[in-house]
Amino acid sequence: MNTRSFFHLDCTGVIPECGFNCDKCVKEIESVLSKTKGVDKSYRQGDGIVVEHDPGIVTIEQLISIFKRLPSFYKGFFIPKLITP
């Protein structure tokens, strides 16, 4: 059974001028999540991402780990925070 989890992704330390409005970042997140087993879909909501996933296949901790490695094209990374499980 799928769960909907909302993550706030703080990028101010990474790209202060972005404010999570960079299409390149959003597209990379969507691409990585679409290839992640157990993720049904994801979409942007405000300053974060909603991920619909099967927690038996991909856990919250695994999703946070994925976010901590993004964006891959920049020297810094997102600081993810789970808002709702």
CNS distance restraints for C-alpha pairs under 8 A (distance, minus, plus):
assign (resid   1 and name CA) (resid  54 and name CA) 5.91 0.50 0.50
assign (resid   1 and name CA) (resid  55 and name CA) 7.94 0.50 0.50
assign (resid   2 and name CA) (resid  40 and name CA) 7.84 0.50 0.50
assign (resid   2 and name CA) (resid  52 and name CA) 6.16 0.50 0.50
assign (resid   2 and name CA) (resid  53 and name CA) 5.02 0.50 0.50
assign (resid   2 and name CA) (resid  54 and name CA) 4.43 0.50 0.50
assign (resid   2 and name CA) (resid  55 and name CA) 6.96 0.50 0.50
assign (resid   3 and name CA) (resid  52 and name CA) 5.54 0.50 0.50
assign (resid   3 and name CA) (resid  53 and name CA) 5.40 0.50 0.50
assign (resid   3 and name CA) (resid  54 and name CA) 6.09 0.50 0.50
assign (resid   3 and name CA) (resid  55 and name CA) 6.80 0.50 0.50
assign (resid   3 and name CA) (resid  85 and name CA) 7.35 0.50 0.50
assign (resid   4 and name CA) (resid  50 and name CA) 6.63 0.50 0.50
assign (resid   4 and name CA) (resid  51 and name CA) 5.67 0.50 0.50
assign (resid   4 and name CA) (resid  52 and name CA) 4.40 0.50 0.50
assign (resid   4 and name CA) (resid  53 and name CA) 6.50 0.50 0.50
assign (resid   4 and name CA) (resid  84 and name CA) 8.00 0.50 0.50
assign (resid   4 and name CA) (resid  85 and name CA) 6.63 0.50 0.50
assign (resid   5 and name CA) (resid  50 and name CA) 5.58 0.50 0.50
assign (resid   5 and name CA) (resid  51 and name CA) 5.27 0.50 0.50
assign (resid   5 and name CA) (resid  52 and name CA) 6.41 0.50 0.50
assign (resid   5 and name CA) (resid  53 and name CA) 7.83 0.50 0.50
assign (resid   5 and name CA) (resid  82 and name CA) 7.29 0.50 0.50
assign (resid   5 and name CA) (resid  83 and name CA) 7.48 0.50 0.50
assign (resid   5 and name CA) (resid  84 and name CA) 5.46 0.50 0.50
assign (resid   5 and name CA) (resid  85 and name CA) 4.59 0.50 0.50
assign (resid   6 and name CA) (resid  48 and name CA) 6.92 0.50 0.50
assign (resid   6 and name CA) (resid  49 and name CA) 5.79 0.50 0.50
assign (resid   6 and name CA) (resid  50 and name CA) 4.37 0.50 0.50
assign (resid   6 and name CA) (resid  51 and name CA) 6.37 0.50 0.50
assign (resid   6 and name CA) (resid  82 and name CA) 6.10 0.50 0.50
assign (resid   6 and name CA) (resid  83 and name CA) 5.43 0.50 0.50
assign (resid   6 and name CA) (resid  84 and name CA) 5.22 0.50 0.50
assign (resid   6 and name CA) (resid  85 and name CA) 6.75 0.50 0.50
assign (resid   7 and name CA) (resid  48 and name CA) 5.38 0.50 0.50
assign (resid   7 and name CA) (resid  49 and name CA) 5.33 0.50 0.50
assign (resid   7 and name CA) (resid  50 and name CA) 6.32 0.50 0.50
assign (resid   7 and name CA) (resid  51 and name CA) 7.90 0.50 0.50
assign (resid   7 and name CA) (resid  80 and name CA) 6.30 0.50 0.50
assign (resid   7 and name CA) (resid  81 and name CA) 5.45 0.50 0.50
assign (resid   7 and name CA) (resid  82 and name CA) 4.52 0.50 0.50
assign (resid   7 and name CA) (resid  83 and name CA) 5.48 0.50 0.50
assign (resid   7 and name CA) (resid  84 and name CA) 7.31 0.50 0.50
assign (resid   8 and name CA) (resid  47 and name CA) 5.96 0.50 0.50
assign (resid   8 and name CA) (resid  48 and name CA) 4.20 0.50 0.50
assign (resid   8 and name CA) (resid  49 and name CA) 6.61 0.50 0.50
assign (resid   8 and name CA) (resid  80 and name CA) 5.72 0.50 0.50
assign (resid   8 and name CA) (resid  81 and name CA) 5.20 0.50 0.50
assign (resid   8 and name CA) (resid  82 and name CA) 6.41 0.50 0.50
assign (resid   8 and name CA) (resid  83 and name CA) 6.54 0.50 0.50
assign (resid   9 and name CA) (resid  20 and name CA) 7.79 0.50 0.50
assign (resid   9 and name CA) (resid  47 and name CA) 6.50 0.50 0.50
assign (resid   9 and name CA) (resid  48 and name CA) 5.27 0.50 0.50
assign (resid   9 and name CA) (resid  49 and name CA) 7.46 0.50 0.50
assign (resid   9 and name CA) (resid  67 and name CA) 7.87 0.50 0.50
assign (resid   9 and name CA) (resid  78 and name CA) 5.82 0.50 0.50
assign (resid   9 and name CA) (resid  79 and name CA) 5.66 0.50 0.50
assign (resid   9 and name CA) (resid  80 and name CA) 4.54 0.50 0.50
assign (resid   9 and name CA) (resid  81 and name CA) 6.49 0.50 0.50
assign (resid  10 and name CA) (resid  20 and name CA) 7.80 0.50 0.50
assign (resid  10 and name CA) (resid  47 and name CA) 7.76 0.50 0.50
assign (resid  10 and name CA) (resid  78 and name CA) 5.66 0.50 0.50
assign (resid  10 and name CA) (resid  79 and name CA) 5.01 0.50 0.50
assign (resid  10 and name CA) (resid  80 and name CA) 6.24 0.50 0.50
assign (resid  10 and name CA) (resid  81 and name CA) 7.99 0.50 0.50
assign (resid  11 and name CA) (resid  15 and name CA) 5.84 0.50 0.50
assign (resid  11 and name CA) (resid  16 and name CA) 6.80 0.50 0.50
assign (resid  11 and name CA) (resid  18 and name CA) 7.46 0.50 0.50
assign (resid  11 and name CA) (resid  19 and name CA) 6.70 0.50 0.50
assign (resid  11 and name CA) (resid  20 and name CA) 6.48 0.50 0.50
assign (resid  11 and name CA) (resid  77 and name CA) 7.23 0.50 0.50
assign (resid  11 and name CA) (resid  78 and name CA) 5.13 0.50 0.50
assign (resid  11 and name CA) (resid  79 and name CA) 6.63 0.50 0.50
assign (resid  12 and name CA) (resid  16 and name CA) 4.15 0.50 0.50
assign (resid  12 and name CA) (resid  17 and name CA) 7.32 0.50 0.50
assign (resid  12 and name CA) (resid  18 and name CA) 7.28 0.50 0.50
assign (resid  12 and name CA) (resid  19 and name CA) 6.49 0.50 0.50
assign (resid  13 and name CA) (resid  76 and name CA) 7.53 0.50 0.50
assign (resid  13 and name CA) (resid  78 and name CA) 7.95 0.50 0.50
assign (resid  14 and name CA) (resid  74 and name CA) 7.77 0.50 0.50
assign (resid  14 and name CA) (resid  75 and name CA) 7.56 0.50 0.50
assign (resid  14 and name CA) (resid  76 and name CA) 4.90 0.50 0.50
assign (resid  14 and name CA) (resid  77 and name CA) 5.90 0.50 0.50
assign (resid  14 and name CA) (resid  78 and name CA) 6.74 0.50 0.50
assign (resid  15 and name CA) (resid  19 and name CA) 7.63 0.50 0.50
assign (resid  15 and name CA) (resid  76 and name CA) 7.98 0.50 0.50
assign (resid  18 and name CA) (resid  22 and name CA) 6.06 0.50 0.50
assign (resid  19 and name CA) (resid  47 and name CA) 7.65 0.50 0.50
assign (resid  20 and name CA) (resid  25 and name CA) 7.78 0.50 0.50
assign (resid  20 and name CA) (resid  26 and name CA) 7.89 0.50 0.50
assign (resid  20 and name CA) (resid  47 and name CA) 6.03 0.50 0.50
assign (resid  20 and name CA) (resid  48 and name CA) 7.90 0.50 0.50
assign (resid  21 and name CA) (resid  26 and name CA) 7.85 0.50 0.50
assign (resid  22 and name CA) (resid  26 and name CA) 6.47 0.50 0.50
assign (resid  23 and name CA) (resid  27 and name CA) 5.89 0.50 0.50
assign (resid  24 and name CA) (resid  28 and name CA) 6.23 0.50 0.50
assign (resid  25 and name CA) (resid  29 and name CA) 6.24 0.50 0.50
assign (resid  25 and name CA) (resid  70 and name CA) 7.95 0.50 0.50
assign (resid  25 and name CA) (resid  71 and name CA) 6.06 0.50 0.50
assign (resid  26 and name CA) (resid  30 and name CA) 6.20 0.50 0.50
assign (resid  26 and name CA) (resid  44 and name CA) 7.67 0.50 0.50
assign (resid  27 and name CA) (resid  31 and name CA) 6.03 0.50 0.50
assign (resid  28 and name CA) (resid  32 and name CA) 6.09 0.50 0.50
assign (resid  28 and name CA) (resid  71 and name CA) 7.18 0.50 0.50
assign (resid  29 and name CA) (resid  33 and name CA) 6.06 0.50 0.50
assign (resid  29 and name CA) (resid  67 and name CA) 7.79 0.50 0.50
assign (resid  29 and name CA) (resid  70 and name CA) 7.43 0.50 0.50
assign (resid  29 and name CA) (resid  71 and name CA) 7.76 0.50 0.50
assign (resid  30 and name CA) (resid  34 and name CA) 5.94 0.50 0.50
assign (resid  30 and name CA) (resid  42 and name CA) 6.66 0.50 0.50
assign (resid  30 and name CA) (resid  43 and name CA) 7.41 0.50 0.50
assign (resid  31 and name CA) (resid  35 and name CA) 6.57 0.50 0.50
assign (resid  32 and name CA) (resid  36 and name CA) 6.48 0.50 0.50
assign (resid  33 and name CA) (resid  39 and name CA) 6.51 0.50 0.50
assign (resid  33 and name CA) (resid  41 and name CA) 7.68 0.50 0.50
assign (resid  33 and name CA) (resid  42 and name CA) 7.11 0.50 0.50
assign (resid  34 and name CA) (resid  39 and name CA) 6.68 0.50 0.50
assign (resid  34 and name CA) (resid  40 and name CA) 7.55 0.50 0.50
assign (resid  34 and name CA) (resid  41 and name CA) 6.79 0.50 0.50
assign (resid  34 and name CA) (resid  42 and name CA) 7.70 0.50 0.50
assign (resid  35 and name CA) (resid  39 and name CA) 7.94 0.50 0.50
assign (resid  37 and name CA) (resid  57 and name CA) 6.92 0.50 0.50
assign (resid  37 and name CA) (resid  58 and name CA) 6.91 0.50 0.50
assign (resid  38 and name CA) (resid  53 and name CA) 5.46 0.50 0.50
assign (resid  38 and name CA) (resid  54 and name CA) 5.10 0.50 0.50
assign (resid  38 and name CA) (resid  55 and name CA) 7.42 0.50 0.50
assign (resid  38 and name CA) (resid  56 and name CA) 7.87 0.50 0.50
assign (resid  38 and name CA) (resid  57 and name CA) 5.05 0.50 0.50
assign (resid  38 and name CA) (resid  58 and name CA) 5.35 0.50 0.50
assign (resid  39 and name CA) (resid  51 and name CA) 7.01 0.50 0.50
assign (resid  39 and name CA) (resid  52 and name CA) 6.01 0.50 0.50
assign (resid  39 and name CA) (resid  53 and name CA) 4.24 0.50 0.50
assign (resid  39 and name CA) (resid  54 and name CA) 6.48 0.50 0.50
assign (resid  39 and name CA) (resid  58 and name CA) 7.17 0.50 0.50
assign (resid  40 and name CA) (resid  51 and name CA) 7.74 0.50 0.50
assign (resid  40 and name CA) (resid  52 and name CA) 5.48 0.50 0.50
assign (resid  40 and name CA) (resid  53 and name CA) 5.40 0.50 0.50
assign (resid  40 and name CA) (resid  54 and name CA) 7.64 0.50 0.50
assign (resid  41 and name CA) (resid  51 and name CA) 6.07 0.50 0.50
assign (resid  41 and name CA) (resid  52 and name CA) 5.30 0.50 0.50
assign (resid  41 and name CA) (resid  53 and name CA) 7.18 0.50 0.50
assign (resid  42 and name CA) (resid  49 and name CA) 6.70 0.50 0.50
assign (resid  42 and name CA) (resid  50 and name CA) 5.44 0.50 0.50
assign (resid  42 and name CA) (resid  51 and name CA) 4.37 0.50 0.50
assign (resid  42 and name CA) (resid  52 and name CA) 6.04 0.50 0.50
assign (resid  43 and name CA) (resid  49 and name CA) 5.63 0.50 0.50
assign (resid  43 and name CA) (resid  50 and name CA) 5.42 0.50 0.50
assign (resid  43 and name CA) (resid  51 and name CA) 6.79 0.50 0.50
assign (resid  44 and name CA) (resid  48 and name CA) 5.89 0.50 0.50
assign (resid  44 and name CA) (resid  49 and name CA) 4.52 0.50 0.50
assign (resid  44 and name CA) (resid  50 and name CA) 6.25 0.50 0.50
assign (resid  45 and name CA) (resid  49 and name CA) 5.58 0.50 0.50
assign (resid  45 and name CA) (resid  50 and name CA) 6.56 0.50 0.50
assign (resid  53 and name CA) (resid  58 and name CA) 6.88 0.50 0.50
assign (resid  54 and name CA) (resid  58 and name CA) 6.11 0.50 0.50
assign (resid  54 and name CA) (resid  59 and name CA) 7.72 0.50 0.50
assign (resid  55 and name CA) (resid  59 and name CA) 4.81 0.50 0.50
assign (resid  55 and name CA) (resid  60 and name CA) 7.18 0.50 0.50
assign (resid  58 and name CA) (resid  62 and name CA) 6.18 0.50 0.50
assign (resid  58 and name CA) (resid  63 and name CA) 7.06 0.50 0.50
assign (resid  59 and name CA) (resid  63 and name CA) 6.37 0.50 0.50
assign (resid  60 and name CA) (resid  64 and name CA) 6.16 0.50 0.50
assign (resid  60 and name CA) (resid  85 and name CA) 7.93 0.50 0.50
assign (resid  61 and name CA) (resid  65 and name CA) 6.16 0.50 0.50
assign (resid  62 and name CA) (resid  66 and name CA) 6.29 0.50 0.50
assign (resid  63 and name CA) (resid  67 and name CA) 6.35 0.50 0.50
assign (resid  64 and name CA) (resid  68 and name CA) 6.18 0.50 0.50
assign (resid  64 and name CA) (resid  80 and name CA) 6.15 0.50 0.50
assign (resid  64 and name CA) (resid  81 and name CA) 7.63 0.50 0.50
assign (resid  65 and name CA) (resid  69 and name CA) 6.72 0.50 0.50
assign (resid  66 and name CA) (resid  70 and name CA) 6.96 0.50 0.50
assign (resid  67 and name CA) (resid  71 and name CA) 7.95 0.50 0.50
assign (resid  67 and name CA) (resid  77 and name CA) 7.79 0.50 0.50
assign (resid  67 and name CA) (resid  78 and name CA) 6.21 0.50 0.50
assign (resid  67 and name CA) (resid  79 and name CA) 7.46 0.50 0.50
assign (resid  67 and name CA) (resid  80 and name CA) 6.28 0.50 0.50
assign (resid  68 and name CA) (resid  77 and name CA) 5.75 0.50 0.50
assign (resid  68 and name CA) (resid  78 and name CA) 5.44 0.50 0.50
assign (resid  68 and name CA) (resid  79 and name CA) 6.18 0.50 0.50
assign (resid  68 and name CA) (resid  80 and name CA) 6.70 0.50 0.50
assign (resid  69 and name CA) (resid  77 and name CA) 5.97 0.50 0.50
assign (resid  69 and name CA) (resid  78 and name CA) 7.36 0.50 0.50
assign (resid  70 and name CA) (resid  77 and name CA) 5.24 0.50 0.50
assign (resid  70 and name CA) (resid  78 and name CA) 6.05 0.50 0.50
assign (resid  71 and name CA) (resid  76 and name CA) 7.46 0.50 0.50
assign (resid  71 and name CA) (resid  77 and name CA) 5.80 0.50 0.50
assign (resid  71 and name CA) (resid  78 and name CA) 7.04 0.50 0.50
assign (resid  72 and name CA) (resid  77 and name CA) 7.78 0.50 0.50
